[in-house]
Amino acid sequence: MSEAKSAAITIPGETGAGTAYTLLAACGFAAVSTLSTIATKQGVSLYDVLMWRYLIGAVVMVTFITTQNYPRMRWAEALRFIVLGGGGQALLVGMALSSLKYIGVATLAFLFYTYPAWVTLVQTIRGAEPLTLRRVAALALSFGGIVVIVGVPGAGGAPGAAQFPTTGIALALGAAIIYGMYIPLMQWMQKSHPVAVTSAYGKIGSALCFLLLALQDQTLSANLSSTAWIAIIALTLFSTVMPSVFFLMGLMRLGAVRTAIISTVEPFLTAVLGAIVLSQAITANMLLGGAMIVSAVVVLQFRRQRVA
């Protein structure tokens, strides 16, 4: 129990910095669906996009840590980040994307963004972070904002599919539950390791997983259009490499619960980016939902000071 508690200690005086890092990560992750859409519209399979995304990301991160002379990590620790960090991320991304064969994007968002509640549950059970009224209020605001933005599921099924198909719901909700355990796990594994090093090993693990999937699907190809390559490189640099580092930096300063709640700003940022790049409409629901999520972030910034 003492180990779980020590893992959840945030860096004093850096709550604002942690929030800023998490919001920067959310900005990068918010562009994933837009950039992936641009690439897949060029005839590139989704597994190919994801494989190149993480492979190039791994090369960039490994090159960076090599030139910066970071201390070498023990092989057992490195393998843990490759298998659990990279493999875990590939698993939850694969499950979430696979659910789109059975349910609509709105239903996926509704179910997947329950993950802050699962993070809170995991941390409460572990005794790592307390369940306070302020956090419950922030959870309610953030999830309410998601509901306002994406709507209540039921009318978003894939063409020809029945509403609330069991397989799609299981995949989407399973991805949320896995992410709810993945975030605390990454916080626990991170310890005092340099963020850039652990992020590099995670990219290697994800790249290997999606390489195997692309080979199995027989879609692996490097003969892509220039537009597809530009989208994939942008996806790698601005929506994979940088946000993954920022996310871990925020996680180690805020703890798992705060980081998860603040990250729910992603759907709003995705909608805004879609409106700018893909000419999608900005609705009143988007603005209202975004305001609710921002309110949740603000609520988390208020902290009662204790006098020793």
Rosetta blueprint (number, residue, H / E / L):
1 M L
2 S H
3 E H
4 A H
5 K H
6 S H
7 A H
8 A L
9 I L
10 T L
11 I L
12 P L
13 G L
14 E L
15 T H
16 G H
17 A H
18 G H
19 T H
20 A H
21 Y H
22 T H
23 L H
24 L H
25 A H
26 A H
27 C H
28 G H
29 F H
30 A H
31 A L
32 V H
33 S H
34 T H
35 L H
36 S H
37 T H
38 I H
39 A H
40 T H
41 K L
42 Q L
43 G L
44 V L
45 S L
46 L H
47 Y H
48 D H
49 V H
50 L H
51 M H
52 W H
53 R H
54 Y H
55 L H
56 I H
57 G H
58 A H
59 V H
60 V H
61 M H
62 V H
63 T H
64 F H
65 I H
66 T H
67 T H
68 Q L
69 N L
70 Y L
71 P L
72 R L
73 M L
74 R L
75 W H
76 A H
77 E H
78 A H
79 L H
80 R H
81 F H
82 I H
83 V H
84 L H
85 G H
86 G H
87 G H
88 G H
89 Q H
90 A H
91 L H
92 L H
93 V H
94 G H
95 M H
96 A H
97 L H
98 S H
99 S H
100 L H
101 K H
102 Y L
103 I L
104 G L
105 V H
106 A H
107 T H
108 L H
109 A H
110 F H
111 L H
112 F H
113 Y L
114 T L
115 Y H
116 P H
117 A H
118 W H
119 V H
120 T H
121 L H
122 V H
123 Q H
124 T H
125 I H
126 R H
127 G L
128 A L
129 E L
130 P L
131 L L
132 T L
133 L H
134 R H
135 R H
136 V H
137 A H
138 A H
139 L H
140 A H
141 L H
142 S H
143 F H
144 G H
145 G H
146 I H
147 V H
148 V H
149 I H
150 V H
151 G L
152 V L
153 P L
154 G L
155 A L
156 G L
157 G L
158 A L
159 P L
160 G L
161 A L
162 A L
163 Q L
164 F L
165 P L
166 T H
167 T H
168 G H
169 I H
170 A H
171 L H
172 A H
173 L H
174 G H
175 A H
176 A H
177 I H
178 I H
179 Y H
180 G H
181 M H
182 Y H
183 I H
184 P H
185 L H
186 M H
187 Q H
188 W H
189 M H
190 Q H
191 K L
192 S L
193 H L
194 P L
195 V H
196 A H
197 V H
198 T H
199 S H
200 A H
201 Y H
202 G H
203 K H
204 I H
205 G H
206 S H
207 A H
208 L H
209 C H
210 F H
211 L H
212 L H
213 L H
214 A H
215 L H
216 Q H
217 D H
218 Q L
219 T L
220 L L
221 S L
222 A L
223 N L
224 L L
225 S L
226 S H
227 T H
228 A H
229 W H
230 I H
231 A H
232 I H
233 I H
234 A H
235 L H
236 T H
237 L H
238 F H
239 S H
240 T H
241 V H
242 M H
243 P H
244 S H
245 V H
246 F H
247 F H
248 L H
249 M H
250 G H
251 L H
252 M H
253 R H
254 L H
255 G L
256 A H
257 V H
258 R H
259 T H
260 A H
261 I H
262 I H
263 S H
264 T H
265 V H
266 E H
267 P H
268 F H
269 L H
270 T H
271 A H
272 V H
273 L H
274 G H
275 A H
276 I H
277 V H
278 L L
279 S L
280 Q L
281 A L
282 I L
283 T L
284 A H
285 N H
286 M H
287 L H
288 L H
289 G H
290 G H
291 A H
292 M H
293 I H
294 V H
295 S H
296 A H
297 V H
298 V H
299 V H
300 L H
301 Q H
302 F L
303 R L
304 R L
305 Q L
306 R L
307 V L
308 A L
